[in-house]
Amino acid sequence: MDDAAAAAGLARLPGWARAGRAIARTYRFEDFRGALAFVNRVGAVAERQQHHPDIDIRYNEVTLSVWTHDAGGLTERDFRLAAAIDAERPRD
């Protein structure tokens, strides 16, 4: 995916940003329990799509990084997964 296509994809995903060859977002929760519940929902989405993010949990923060490993960078699959993940986050 070229830079223009990646920028267009990110424009549809508030909160996500380019992070090297990936796109990433950090979500914040009230506590560790909320962070883990979110990660479990993300896991279910990832399994349905057969596309899995890198996950970093730091108490009440979850950072997800998404890229298509076998393509060596970003593809449309990454943006579809990011949108599906956003649908799983609690609303403020």
Secondary structure, DSSP 8 states (H G I E B T S, - for coil): --HHHHHHHHHTSTT-EEETTEEEEEEE-SSHHHHHHHHHHHHHHHHHHT---EEEEETTEEEEEE-BGGGTB--HHHHHHHHHHHTTS---
